[in-house]
Amino acid sequence: VASTMGAAGLITAATGFADHYILQGMKYLEPQVKHVFRSLPKSVFSGGYYKGGFEPKMMKQKQH
């Protein structure tokens, strides 16, 4: 049981260190990501959805 707890502790510590270094690396990538989003055309973010919404459509039945 003690070895399992020790292994779990080491895995948790390793995960914490990895997360720390990943977040530090993301600080340096932030300006490049912002530049990419600014360089995209405006049409990418606007008008790309169906404006009809999710309203149920009433089906008209043909009357004979």
C-alpha positions as CSV (number, residue, x, y, z in Angstrom):
1,V,0.0,0.0,0.0
2,A,2.8,2.4,0.8
3,S,4.5,1.8,-2.5
4,T,1.3,2.6,-4.3
5,M,0.9,5.8,-2.3
6,G,4.5,6.7,-3.1
7,A,4.0,6.1,-6.8
8,A,0.8,8.2,-6.8
9,G,2.7,11.0,-5.1
10,L,5.5,10.9,-7.6
11,I,3.0,10.9,-10.5
12,T,1.2,13.9,-9.0
13,A,4.5,15.8,-8.5
14,A,5.6,15.0,-12.1
15,T,2.3,16.2,-13.4
16,G,2.5,19.4,-11.4
17,F,6.0,20.2,-12.8
18,A,4.9,19.4,-16.3
19,D,1.9,21.7,-16.0
20,H,4.2,24.5,-14.7
21,Y,6.5,24.3,-17.6
22,I,3.7,24.0,-20.1
23,L,2.1,27.2,-18.7
24,Q,5.4,29.0,-18.8
25,G,5.8,28.1,-22.4
26,M,2.4,29.3,-23.2
27,K,3.3,32.8,-22.0
28,Y,5.8,33.0,-24.9
29,L,3.4,31.7,-27.5
30,E,0.6,34.2,-26.6
31,P,1.8,37.0,-28.8
32,Q,2.0,34.7,-31.8
33,V,-1.5,33.3,-31.2
34,K,-2.9,36.8,-30.9
35,H,-1.2,37.8,-34.2
36,V,-2.7,34.8,-36.0
37,F,-6.3,35.6,-34.8
38,R,-5.9,39.3,-35.8
39,S,-4.7,38.3,-39.3
40,L,-7.7,36.1,-40.0
41,P,-10.5,37.8,-42.1
42,K,-13.5,39.1,-40.1
43,S,-15.8,36.8,-42.1
44,V,-14.4,33.8,-40.3
45,F,-16.0,34.9,-37.0
46,S,-19.2,36.6,-38.2
47,G,-22.2,35.3,-40.0
48,G,-21.3,31.7,-39.9
49,Y,-24.4,30.3,-38.2
50,Y,-27.9,29.7,-39.3
51,K,-30.0,32.7,-38.2
52,G,-33.2,30.7,-38.1
53,G,-32.3,29.5,-34.7
54,F,-33.8,26.4,-33.1
55,E,-37.5,27.3,-33.4
56,P,-39.7,24.3,-34.3
57,K,-41.1,24.6,-37.8
58,M,-44.8,24.1,-38.3
59,M,-45.4,21.7,-41.2
60,K,-48.4,22.5,-43.2
61,Q,-50.3,19.5,-44.3
62,K,-51.9,19.3,-47.7
63,Q,-55.6,19.1,-47.6
64,H,-57.2,17.1,-50.4
